[in-house]
Amino acid sequence: MTTATIRAYLSNYSGYKATDLADMPQEKLAKILFITHMMMEPRDGYVEVGSVEVKVTLKPHEQMVTEAVASLRAQVQVVRAEAERTAMKLEGEISKLLAIGMTTDEVPA
């Protein structure tokens, strides 16, 4: 198990103000805060309101590997689908270019 301290932010779009948080029940507070290790800027719509202690219990190694492989396979499917769409678009462009130079007698049926 690993423990870390990370930043807690309130989004300007949450519908709450930082002054609303003091009397808020912990369960509700946990649902509305944005928690990250990154530094968020006020210009991005976030106000740092505190920090959170996080305990991470890692899954067994075999399960992490299985889930990582499943994620990569899903990404492969997305990439293949995008590549197929791009290839079909390029084939369409090729067909248009070839059709431009043909007379009506030369266009295949």
BELWOSUL-V369822 format. One record per residue. RES is the residue in one letter. BURIAL is # if it has 9 or more other C-alpha atoms within 8 Angstrom, else .. Layout:
res/burial
RES/BURIAL
RES/BURIAL
//
This chain:
res/burial
M/.
T/.
T/.
A/.
T/.
I/#
R/#
A/#
Y/#
L/#
S/#
N/#
Y/.
S/.
G/.
Y/#
K/.
A/.
T/.
D/.
L/#
A/.
D/.
M/.
P/.
Q/.
E/.
K/.
L/#
A/.
K/.
I/.
L/#
F/.
I/#
T/.
H/.
M/.
M/.
M/#
E/.
P/.
R/.
D/.
G/#
Y/#
V/#
E/#
V/.
G/.
S/.
V/#
E/.
V/.
K/.
V/.
T/.
L/.
K/.
P/.
H/.
E/.
Q/.
M/#
V/.
T/.
E/.
A/.
V/.
A/.
S/.
L/.
R/.
A/.
Q/.
V/.
Q/.
V/.
V/.
R/.
A/.
E/.
A/.
E/.
R/.
T/.
A/.
M/.
K/.
L/.
E/.
G/.
E/.
I/.
S/.
K/.
L/.
L/.
A/.
I/.
G/.
M/#
T/.
T/.
D/.
E/.
V/.
P/.
A/.
//
